Amino acid sequence: MEFFVLGAVGIRTDDAVVSGGSPQQQATLAALALRAGHVVPLHELMNDVWGEAAPGSAVMILRTNVWKLRKLLENNGGDSQVLASANDGYRFTAEPLRIDALRAEHLATEAAHARKAERYDECAELLSEAVALWRGEPLAGVPGPFADRQRSRLAELRLNLLEERFDLDILLGRPAQVIPALTGFIKERPLRERPYGFLMRALFAAGRQADALTVFADARDVLAAELGLDPGPELQLLHQRILQGDPALLAPVRTQAPAVPAARPKDPDGAGRSATGAFARPAQLPADVADFSGRTNALATLRTTLTDEERGTLAIATVSGMGGIGKSALALRVAHQVKDAYPDGQLYADLRGTSADATTPAAVLAGFLSALGVPRQEIPSSVEDRARLFRTVLDDRRVLLLLDDARDTAQVKPLLPGAVRCGVIVTSRARLAGVPSGSHVQLAEFTRDEALSLLRHIAGAERIDREESAAEELVGACAHLPLAVRIVAARLSARPGWTVAQLAERLADERRRLTELQADDLAVAAVFELGYRQLTREQARAFRSLAPVAWPSISLEAASAALDLSERDAEELLEALVDAALLESPEPGRYRYHDLGRDFALHLPRPEDASADDHFTVARRLLHHLLHRAAAAFQRMVPGDPVHSTIAETVAEPGNAFAGLAEAREWVVTESDCAVHTVRLLLRGPGSPDPVLLTMAADLLVALSSFGQDIPYAKMAVTSAELADTATRAGAHRAAGRAHFICGNAALQATRLRQARTHSELAAEACRRAGDRTILQQACNDLGVIAQFEQRYDDAAAHFDQALALAREQGQRSAELITTLNAALARIRGGRAAEALPSCEEALAALRTMADPHGVAHALCVRGQALHELNRPHEALDSYTECLKVCEAERIPGQRAQAHYRSAETLRVLGRIEAALDMAGQAVSYFRTTPDRARDRGYALLIHARTSSDAGQLEEARAHAAEALEVFTKAGLPEAAEAAARLKPEEQSACAT
């Protein structure tokens, strides 16, 4: 049997030639055949055939595809066992040479060996046989990522084989024969530079010198017009040789001895001599960086790779990272540290990978060969021949190469020696996945200590130590980027009259930070500029557009919404920016700017046609997306809450559903900072505020506020206050009411009661004006809670009655039940627990039916308090225990801590002091780390004080009572009186001060 992929996918058996089945079956067959002899796991096959769009039934479809292919082989006289099952996948067991693409690669390898052995006629036959295997476009019509990659690779292989054959025909003295084919080849592929050189050589060898020079002129024009590039050094050198009429270009290869230096014979002193003369010992490393700082672990990793005497392969150490991160300095330092392990010398090349005129491998190889003692006239013209000669010269030698600022794998691979005892260090902005690295270091910013160390090295340790706090601010303003730290250190060194604080103050203004970060020929902006100039138009647009909104980072789905692109297109652009080291990807599907990179992007001039991507427009698109998702998350947190329907009114489509509460919570925790930042951007946008956008912004914050225990609620309240002021001035009463409600609710949770009452009253007033009865109900409820905290129980009941009436009027069952529980708490604390208990039981049963875990947990805790006050401690403890189980399962840490201190009080009453101390201790520990829950912290401390006193731990009891008094006094809560009663007068005075 034979298998075809160099054209339409097919199979030849003894009986017939048949198609490979449906396109999906062909994709499966190709993925297995092109890895003949290797087990391909099912998860790899899924990725090959579908990529990230694999359906849920992908495994079943793949197994069906293999079954159908086996039947196809059986029905046409083939062996179905070539598709063998192996572990969790399949192995293609046919001989590799039975697959046309693998046979072509084998023939290409044989041709290379024949050419190296000077069997030129055999080489030409092998190349012709390989090219003849193509029957059209490889894998024609076959879908999937694997097929796409292989199509490109195999098409490139064919072009390389054709070029090798052209080169060989000219070398064999058949120029006239190859001219027509080369002319057609160039017309179809005008941007491939190498064929122009072949045609120039062929024309010159055929006696058509003028035509050869015209081809060079044509090549120069095409490359300039299409790529903005001049011809490479090889083509320019060939042009000069033709101008000079170099007779060496006329002689066929049969009459020439190969211009390849022989390998150095082994000798005891390590010296050697090539066929062309003495072997030179280059020492090209630039000087080491005198003030190098930090990077201890990175240095150790690289040194280990480069000095491993037991290694069986070439030692390659790679370093990647953004511009200015210190890659070159690190590479130079480690090169100088290990150079004694390479007695035959060091080679250095700046590959200029981030510039428009990156150094070509051919030019680097010419320089290396010359440095190694190969005469210029013996250096071959083609990259491949130079690479082969380079590997030959270095065979059995120990030379260290430093390849700085590489662009990509293609630029580096021809420069790698074959000798195991050589070593290579490569630096690049993006990680070069195609370079087989023994160790890789991805450099991040300096740590605080590393940054200060470099500052001390350059500006002087005594000066920096005198102003250590200002120095920390200074390196912080540099975002710990090594280049930026070096620049500010150099500026300080050159200005002995400046203080560190003065320079730190200059850098504090983000608008002028990049202007300040330059000294002599060093500039941070220039580093980013180099990368930015390499971007395509669309990549540059994405880099500029996301800078204002991607704070502190941004998800792929949010970025695609902000850019108004599909996720697939957005990911392609963002990953390209990561490869250009202009963005970082801390985890899959998430992206962030370096602080100075964001500054650079924000100050880039916008193209005239970029009006659709101004900062305000991008933020507005992102707001719409975030509101979709936040509304869906809100629905998971409080299912059935009518607030959701009022939020959904402001978006044109329903939000994207989350699989469950955990997924919704994870999204909110991850995106809350970005959401709040987006609202701030819109509030500071140009022109008069848009009431629609203000309402959308308020709805977004309301949706997020339901996750108040999981997010920095107090920070969100600051933005809400700004939104409330803006909305009030704009007459957007609905937005103002909702923003004031968030401010009041946040202040209530932080037990700032006066502030909470002010905002809640303003929220109620604005909601009445806007007819927003949904949020009015919640504002009335909060006013009831505030009155309850202040022990104004009649006022609390009045507010709760209003809230209950509004909830029932709107059919807000969930809100009605929560308000019922709050009213029950007011009764419990007012000494009417018997009236409260039936309400608790009724609300709990209803919340269980509604599958509202947060509501259930709250109801259980309130019921426990009612039972405790009714002197039914065992039942109270059961209620608290169930509450704790719900909180653990649903991850409700604040309610869990409340249940802990309530359980502690009940356990204390039951005389179970040790268990009570444990429960109270857990509650105190939690609320000490939650600054916005002062009232709960005070209660937990007070209960701990009672329990410690019962345990005879009087000092601990007084300490907790003192802390409780301080908390209650600061919050203005009446419970301060009970805490004070547990202390002596002098202790009370100490707490008051």
N, C-alpha and C positions, 0 to 999 in steps of 0.2 A: 504494500500500500504506500501511496505517496499523498502528502497533504500540501495544499496550496494556500498561501495567504498573500502572495505577491500579485494581487489582482483580486478577483472575486474568490471568496473562500470556497474550496472544493476538495474532493477526495477522489483519488484514482485507485480502484481495486482491480483485481484480475478481470472482473466482468464489465466494469463501466467507470466513467467519470461522472460523479454526482455532486450536486450542490451540498453545502454544509447545513441545509435546513433553513429554518426561519432566522431572521436577523439576530434574535436573542440566542438561538442555538449556536449560530456562527460566532457570536461574541464569547460564549462559553468555551467552544472548541478552540478558538484562537488563544484565549488566556491560558489554556492548558497546554496546547501544542508548542507555543513559544517558550514554555518553561519545561520542555520535555525532560523527563528523568527526575523532576523535583515534585514534592508534594505541595499542592496548592490548597491551603485551608479554605473552608467555606466562607469565612469572613473576608478573605482576600478576594475570592471569586465574586462575592456580592459587591465589593468596592469596584472591581474591574468592570462589571457589567452595568451597575447602576450608579456608582459613586455614592453621594450622600442621599440620593433620592430612592434608596432601596425600599421596596414595599415590605409590609409586614410578613408577607408570604414568600419572601425572597428565597429562603432555604428550600422550601417545597418546589418553587419554580426551577431552581438550579438542579435539584435532583431529577425533576421531570425532564429537563433539557438533556442531562447526561443519559437518562434512560432512552430518550428518543434518538440520540446520536448513536447509542449502542445498537438499537434496532435498525437504524439506517445502515450501519456497517454490516450487520448480519444479513440484511435483505439484499445487499449488493456484493456478497462474497467476501466481505472484510472480516477482520478479527475484532470483535467487540471488546476484547480484554485490553486493548490499548488504552482504554479509559478505565483504569483500575481504581477501586476505592482504597483509600489509605488514611487511617486515623480519621480525623474530622475533615476530610477533603478528598481530593483525587490526584492521581499521578498519571501523566501521559507517558506510556512505556515504549512507544515506537522509537526506532533509531533516530537520533537527531537529524541525520542527513536525509531522512525521508521527508523532512519539512523544508520546503523550498527556501524560506527565509534563513533558517539555520544553515542550510547548505551554502547559501550565498555568503554568509559570514565566514563559513569554513574556507570557501574558495578565496575570499579576500585575505584571510590569514595566510593561506598557502602562497598566494601571489606575493605578499610582503616578504615571506621567507625566500621565495625564488629570486626576488629582486635583490635582497640582501646578499644572496649567494652569487649574484651576477648572472643568473639564468634568465636573461631578459625575454627570450622568445617564449619560454614556458610561462613566465609571469604574464605576458600579453595574452596567451591562450586562456589562462585561468581567469583573468579579468573579463575577457569576452564571454566566457562560460557563465560567470556570475551575473553579468548584466543581462544576459539572455533569459535568465529565470523570471524577470519581471514581465507580467502579462497585462499590466495596467496599474491603476492606483492601488497600493497595498490595502488589504482589508476593505475593499470597496463596499460601501453600504452597511458596514458593521457598526452598531451603536456602542456607546459606553466609553468611559474615560481611558481604559486600557487600550482599546482600539485607536482612540485619538492619539495617544502617546506613541503607539507603535507605528501608526501611519506616518507621523512626522519623522520618526527615527529611521524607518526603512526607506522613506523617500530621500532622506539625507544620505543614507548609505549608498543608494544608487548613484546619486550625483557625485559622491566621492569616488566611487569606482570608475565612473566615466572620466572624471578628471585625471585619475591615476593612469587610465588607458591613453588619454591624450598626451600626457607627459611622457609616457613610455614610447609612443609612436614617434614623438619628436626626437627623443634620445636615440631611437633605433634608426634615425635617418629617413623617416617617412613624412616630412613636413607637408608636402603637397597633398598627400592622402588625407590629412587630418584637418586641413583648413576649412573645407565646407562644413564638416560636422561641428567644428568649433564656432564658426560664424553663427550657425543656427542655435547652438547651445547658449551663446551669449545673448542673442536676441530674446530668447525665452527667459533668461535669468540674468538681467543686466546688472544686478547688484552684487554678484559673486565676483570677487576681484581676481582670484587665481586664474580663471580661464582667459582673462585679458592677457596675462603674461604668457600663457601657452600660445595664444594666437600671435602675439608679437614675435615670439621665438620662431614659430613655424614660418611666418611671413619672411622674417629675416633670413632664415635658413634656405628659403625658397628664392632668395635673391630679390625680395620686395621690401627693401629697407624703408622706403617712404611710407608704404602701407602700414608697416609695423609701427612707425612713429605716429601715424594717424590714429591707429587703434589706441595708443596711449592717450592721445588728446581726447578721443571719444570717452575713454574710461574716466579721465579726470573730470570731464563735463558732467557725465552721468552721476558720478559719486558726489560731486559738489551739489548738483541740483536736487538729488534725492535724499542724500544723507548729511549734506553739509560737511563732507570730509574730503581731504586730499588723498590721492593714492598712497598706499603704504610704502614703507622703506624698500620692500622687495621689488615692487613694480617700478619705483623710482630708480633703483639701482640698475634694473634691467634696461630701463629707458636710456640711462647714461651709457651702458655698455653697447647698446645698439647705435647710439649717436657716434660712439668712438669706433664702431665697426669691429668689436671684439671678435677675433677669429675663433676663440674657444666656443662660441655659440654655434659654429658651423660644423664642428667635428662630431660624428655619431659616437655614441657611447662605446661601441665595440672596439674602437681604436684607442680608447683612453683607459688608463688605470684609475681605479676609484680614488677619489680625493678624500679618503677617510683615514685618519690617523689610527695606527694599530693600537690595540689595548696595551697598556703598560705592563711589561713583564714584572713578575714579582721579584723583589730583591730585599735583602735584609734591612737596608737603611731607609726604606720607604720612598726612595727617589725613583724616578722613572723617566723614560724618554719615549715620545711618540714618533711615528714615522715621519713627522714633519719637523721635528726638532725637540728641544728641551721642554719639559713640562714646567709651566710657571706656577708659582704658589701665590695666588691672589690674596690680598688682605683688604677687602673693600668695605668692611663695616664702618659706618660713621661713628663718630665719638659717642661714648656713653653719656647719658644724661646725669650731670653731676649732682643735681638736687632731687633725684628720683625718690619718691616716698611711697610707702604702703605696698599693697599687692603681694603680701607675703605668701598667701596660699596659692595664688596664681603662678608666682615664680617657682614655687616648689613643684607644682603639677607639671609645668613645662620642662623644668630641669630633669625631672624623673624620666620623661619620655625621651629627651634628647641625649641622655647619658646612659641609657639602658644597654649594657654590654651583651645581654642575653637575647636581644630582639632578633626576630627572624624576618622582619620586613623593614622597609625604609621608614625612618623616624620622621613623622610629620606632626608638627604642633601648630594648631591654628588658633588665632585670637580674633574675636569679632566684637562689635559694639558700635554705638553711634559715634559721629564725629566729635572730636575733642575729649573722648573718654580716656585716652592715654594708651591706645593700642601700640603705636609706634615706639613710645618710650618703654613700654613693657617688653616688647620684642627685642629692642636694642639691649636692654639690661640683661635679659636672659641669654642673648647671643654672646655678649661679652663674658658672661659667667661660664658658658660651656665651650667656648671656642678652643680651649686647650684639648678638648676631646676630639678635635678635628684638625690634625696636624698638617693636612694638605691645603688648608686655606679657607677663606670665607668669601662668598659672592653676595653682592647686595644689588637689589633693583627696586626702584620706586616705580610701581606699575601704573600709578596715576589713575586708578580705577574710578575715582570720583570726579575726574575732569572730563571734558568733552573730547580730549585727545589722549585717551588711554594708550599706554605703551603697548605695542604689539608684541606677541610672543616671538616673532621673527627678529625684531630689533633687540629684545633682551637676549635671545640666544646668540645673536651675532656678537654682542658685547661680552657675554660669558665665555664663548669659545675663544675670542681674541685674548681675554684675560688669562685663559688657560694655556695660551701659547700656540693656538692654531693660527697660521698665517691667514690674512684676510682673503687672499686669492684662493684658498682652499676651503673657505666656508661656503657650503651649498646655498642655492637660492631659495629653495622651498622650506617652509616651516617644518614639514615632516622630516626632511633630510637633515636639517639642522638639529632637530630634536634627537634623531638617531645618532648623529655624530656626537652630540653633547653627552648622551648616555654612554657611548663608547669611550670617550675621553675620561669620564669619571669612573669607569668600571674599576673596581678594586681600590678606589681612593676614598679618603675620608675628608669630605668637604662639607662645610655648613653653608646653606643658602638662606638668606633673609629676603622674602618677597613681600614688600610693603604695599599696602593699599591696593589689594586685588579687586577687580571688578566682579569676576565670576569664575566658575570652574573652567570654562573654555580657555580663559587667559592663563590659568595656572598649570593645567595638565601637561602641556608640552614642555614645561620648565622643570618637571620632576625628574630627578636622576633615577636610574634603575638600580644603582648600587645600594645594598643594604646598609653599608657603613656610613653613608652620607646622612645628613640631617637637614630638615627644611622647616623654617618658620614662616607662616603666612598670616598676614593681617588683612582684614576686610571688614566693611561695615556689616554686610549680611553674612550669615553663616554659609559656608560653601559646602553644601550637602554632598556634592559630587567628588570632593577631595577626601581621600581615605585617611582621615586624621587619627593619629595615635592618642592624642589628647586635644580637647578643645576647651578654651576659656572664653566664656561670654562675659565681657567686662560690664560692670554696673558702675554707678556713680561712686565716688569716694564715700567712705564712712565719715562721720564727724571727725574722728581722731586722725584719719588719713589726710583729710582736707586741712585741718589745723597744723599737722606736721609739715605739709608742703608750705603753708603760709609762714611757719617759723623758719624753715630752711632758707627762704628767699628774702623775707622782710625782716628777719631777726627775731630770735626767740624771746629776748627780753622785752622787746616792743609789743609783741603779741600777747605775752603773759600779763603785761600791765593792763591790757584791755581785753581780757579773755571773753567776757560777755559780748562785747562789740564784735570780736573776731568770730564768735559763733554766729552772730547775725550776718556778718559779711559772707561767710562761706555758705550760709543758708540762702542768701540772696543769689549766690552763684549756683544754687541747686546742687552743690557738691560736684559739679562738673570739673574734672581736673584742669582742662584748658582755662576755664573761667577763673578758677582759684589761682592758677599760675599768672593770669593777667592782672588780677587785683593785687597779688603779691608783688609783681614787678612794678606796678604803679606806686604802691606804698614805698618800695625800696628806692624809687626814683624821686620820692617826695618826702624827705625826712621831716618836714614841717607839718605834714598832715597827721591827724589822729586816725586810728582805725574806725572810730565812731563816725567821723566825717565822711569817709568813703562809704561806710555801710548806709548812711543816710542818703547819699547820692544814688545808691543802687536800690533803695527801697521804692523809688518811683518806677513802676513797671514800664511806663511810657518811654523812659530814657535809659532803661537798664542795659539794653544791647549796645547803645551808643557808648556807655561807660565801660563796657567790657571789651576794650581794645587797647593795645599797647604795642608800639612799633609795628612789626609785621604780623602780630597776633591779633585775631579778632574772632569772637564767638560767632558773630553773624556770618562771617565768611565760611565757617564750617557748615552751617546749615544751608547757605547759599549754594555751595557745591552740590549737595544732595538735591536741593530743590531744582536746580537747572537740569538735572537728569530726568525729571518727571515728564510724563506725557501731559497733554492738556487736561485730560480728565483726572489724572492723579493729582495734579497741581490744584485743580478745583476742589477736590475732596480734602486735601491738606489745608487749604485756606478756610473752607466752609465749616469744617468740624471744630476748628480751634476754639471758637467762643463757647460751644456747647458741651464739648467733651471734657467735662470737669466733674469729679477728678478723673473719670474714665467714661467710656461709652460702650454699650453692647452693640453687636452686629445688627440686631433688628432695629435698635434705635437709630444707629448711624444710617441704615438704609432708608428709614423714614425721613430723617433730616435731609438726606441727599436726594430724596425722591427717586430712589433706584430700587431694583429688586435686590434681595439679600445676596444673590449669587454675584451680581455685578458689583455691589458694594464690597463684598468680601474680596473680590479680585483686586479692587483698588486699594483697600486697606492693607491687604497682605503685601502688595507691591510697595506701599509706604513703609511697612515693617522691614522689608528686604532692603529698602533704601536707608534704613536706620533713622527715619524721620518720625516713626511711631514705634511704640513698644506694645507687645501683646503679652500681658502678664499671665493670661490663661486663654484657652481656646474661646473664640467668639467675643473677646473683650479687648479694647484698645485704649491707649492713653498717650498723651504727649509728655515729653520731658518739659519741665517748667520753662526752660529757656527756648526750647523748640516751639512751645505755644506762643511765647512772646514774639518770636520771629514770625510765625504765621500770622499773628494778629496785626503786625505792622507791614505786611506785604501790600503793595499797591494792587487794587482790584482791577481786572480788565474791564474795558468799557462795556462789554456785553455780559457782565456778571451780575446784573441787577437782580436776576432771579435767585441769586445765591448770597444776597447780603445777609448780614448777621441776624437781622430781625426776621427775615423770611425763613431762614433755616431754623431759628428758635421756634417760630410759630408752627412749622411742620412737626418739629419734635414734640411740642406741647400737645398737639392733636394725637400723636401716637401714644404719648405717656398717659393721657387721659383715658384712651381706650383700655390700656392695660391696667391702669389703676382702678377703673370702674369694675373690671372683671375680678381683680384681687379683692376689692371691697365686698363684692357679692359672695366670695368664698369666706371672708372673715365674718360677715354678719348676713347670712342668707335670709332673704325675705325682707330686709330692711328697706323701707320706702325711699330712703335717701338715694339708693342705687338708681331708681327710676328717674329721679330728678337730675342726677348726674348724666345718665344716658341721654337725656333730652338734648344735651349740648353737643353731642357727637352724632355724626351722620349715620354711623354704622354701629352695631353691637360690638362690645369689646371682645378680644380674643380670650377664650375660656382657659382657665388653669385646670390641671388634672385634679388638684386637691388643695387644701389649705396650706400644706407645707410648701408646695411649689409657689403658691401665691405669696407667702411670707418671704420666701427666698428672693423672689423678684423685687418685692418692696424694699427689703433690706439692702439689696444690691443697687437699686436705682434711685433711692430716695434722695441722695445727695445731688445727683444729676437733675432730678425733677425740681428740687428747690432752687438750684442754680438757674435752671431754665426760666422759672417764674421771675427770678431777680432780673435776668436779661431782658425779659419782655417789659417789666416795669420801668426799665431804664432805656427803653427803645425811643426812637425819634418820634416827634409829633405828639398829638393829643392821644391819650390812652383810649383804646377801643373797648367799649363796654362788653362786647362779646368775648374778647380775649380775657378781660378781667374776670368774667364769670367762669370761663373755662379754667383759668388759673386757680380760682377759689375752689372750684369743684375738684380739681386735681389734689389740692392740699387737704380737702375734706376726706377724699377717698383714702389718702395715705394716713390721715390722722387715726383711722380705726386700728392702725398697727402701732399706736403710740408707744407701747412698751418695747417694741423691736427697733425703733428708729430714734435718731436724736430729735425728739419732739420739741425741745426748747429752742433749738436752732431753727426749726421750721416755723415756730411761733414768731421769731424775729422777722422773717420774710412775710409772714401773715400780717403782722402789724403794718409793715410798709405797704402791703396790698390793700389793707383796710383804709389807710389814709388816702391812697391814690383813688380807690373806688369811691370813697365818700366825696372827694373833690369832684369826681367825674359824674356824680349822681347815679352811680351803679349800685343801687341799694342791695340787690341780691348778693353781689360779690362782697360788698362791705359787711353785710350781716354774717355771711359764712366765714369771712376772714376774722372778724371780731370773735365769732364763736370759737374758732381754733385758738386764738390768743387767750380767751377766757378759760377754755378747757385745759390748756397747757399750764396756765398760772394756777388753776385749781389743783392739778396733779402735783405741782411743786409747792402747794400750800401757801401760795402768795395770795391770800384771800381778798385783800383790798383790790389788787390788780385784777383778780379773777371776777370780782363783782362788777367792776367798772366795765370790763370788756363784755361780760355776759349781758349786762343791761343795754349796752350799745348794740349788741347783736340782736337782742329781742326787739329793740326799737326799729332797727333797719329791716329786720325780717317782717315786721308788721307792715312797714311801708311797701315792701316788695311783694307781700302776700306769700312769703316763703314759710308756710306753716310747718313744714317738715323740720327745718332747722330751728324755728321758733320753739317747737316742742322740746328739742334738746337743750336750747338755751334756758328755758324755764326749769328743766330738770337740773341743770347745773346750778342755777340760782337756789334751788331747793337744797342741793348738797352743800353749797356755801353756807346757807343759813344753818343747816344742821351742824356743820363744823363749828360754827360760832355759838352753838347751843341755843339758837333761836328756833325752837322746835315748832312753834305756831306758824312762823313765817315759812319755815321749811314745808310744812303741810300745805300751806296755801299755794306755794310754787308747784309742789308735786301735783296738787289737784288740777292746776292749769295744764300741766304737762300731760296728765292722764286724760283730761278732756280732749286735748288736741290729738293725742295718740288714737283715742277711740273714734274721733270724728273722721280721721283719715284712714281708719282701718289698719293702723300701725301696730300690729300684734306684738312684734318684737320690742318696739319702744315702750308699749304699754306695760309689758312684763318687767322690763328693767326699771321703769319708773315705779311700778308696784313694789319692787324690791327695795328701792331707795326710800319709799314711804315707810316700808316695814322697818328699815333701819332707824328712821326717825322715831318711830313708835318704841322700838327696843330701847333706844338711848333716852327716850322720855319716860321710861318706866312702864311701858304698855306692851310688854313682850307677848302676853296672851293674845292681844288683838293682832299682833304682827304674824304669829306663827301660821294661821290658816292662809294668809296671803302668800307666805313663803312656799307653802306646800303646793298651792294652786299654780304659782308661777313656775316652780320647779317642774311640775308635771307637764306643763305646756312647753317649756323650753326643751325638755327631753324629746317631746313629740316633734319639735321643730329641728332637732339635731343641731342645736346651737351650743357647741362645747364651751365657749366663753361664758355664755349666759348660764349654762348648767353649773359651771364652777362657781360663779358668783352667787347663784341661788343657794347652793350647798353651804357656802361660807356664811351667808346671812341666816339661813336656817339654823346652822350650828350656834350662832350667837343668840338666837331666840331661845333655843333649847338650854343653852348655858344659863341665861338669865332666869329661866323657869325652873332652875335647879334640877335639870335632867342631864347631868354631865356625860353619862355613858352614851346617850343618844347623840349628844352634841359632838362627842369625839368620833362617833361613827360617821357623822355628816362631814366633819373636817377631813377624815381619812379618805372618804370617797372623793372629796374635792381635790385632795392632793394627787390621787390617782389620775383624775381627769387632766389636771395641770401637767403632770409628767407626760401623759400620752400626747397632749396637744401642744406642749411647749408654751406654757403660759406662766412665765417666771414670777411676775409681780403678784398675781393671784395666789400662786403657790406660797410665796413668802408671807402673804397675809394669813393664809391658812396655818402656816407654821406658828406664827405668834399667837393666833387665836387658840390653836391646839395646846400651846404651852400653858396658857392661862387655865384651860380646862384640866389639863394634867396636873397643874399645881393644886387646884381645888381638890382633885382626887388623891393628892398626896404622892403622886409619882414624880418626885422632884428631879431625879436624874434625867428622865425622859423629857421633862419640861425644860430643863436647862439646855438640852440638845436642840430641841425645837426652837427655843427662843434665840439660841446662838446662831442657828442657820438664818433666821429672819434678820437679825442684827447685821450679820455679815453681808447679806444681799443688799439691804437698804443703805448700808454705808457706802456701797459702790453705785448707788442710784440717786444722784443728787436731787432729782425732781420729785422725790417721794418723802418729803420731810415729815409729814404727819404719820405715815406708816413707820418711818424710822423711830420717831418719838414713842409711838405705842409699843413697838418691839423692844425698845430700850427700857421702857417703864415696866413691862411685863417681866423682862429679864431681871430687873432690879427687885421686883416682888419675889420672884422665884429664888434669886440668890440670897435674899434675906431669909426666906423659909429654910434654905439649906445651911444657914449659919455663915454664909460667905459675906460678911458685912462690908468689908472693904470694896469687894466687887459690886455689891448692891449699891453702895454710895456712888461709885464711879459711874455706873449705868444711869442712876437717877440724875446725877449731875449733867451727864451728856443729854439725857432726855429733857431736862429743864432748859438747857441751852437751845436745843432744837425747837421746843414748843415756844419759848420766848421769842426767838428769832422769827418764827412763823406767825406770831401773834395769836396763838391758840390757847383757849382757856385751860387745857389739860396741864399747862405749866404749873397750876396750883397744886395738883396731886404730886407732881415730881418734886416740887419745892418742899412739900410736907415730909418727904423722906430724908431731907437734908437738914443739917444744923444751920443756924442763921448765917454764920460766917461762910459756910459752903455755898449757901444761896447767893450771898453777895459776890463771891468769886465767880459764880456762873453768870451773874448779871453783868459783870464787867468784862 
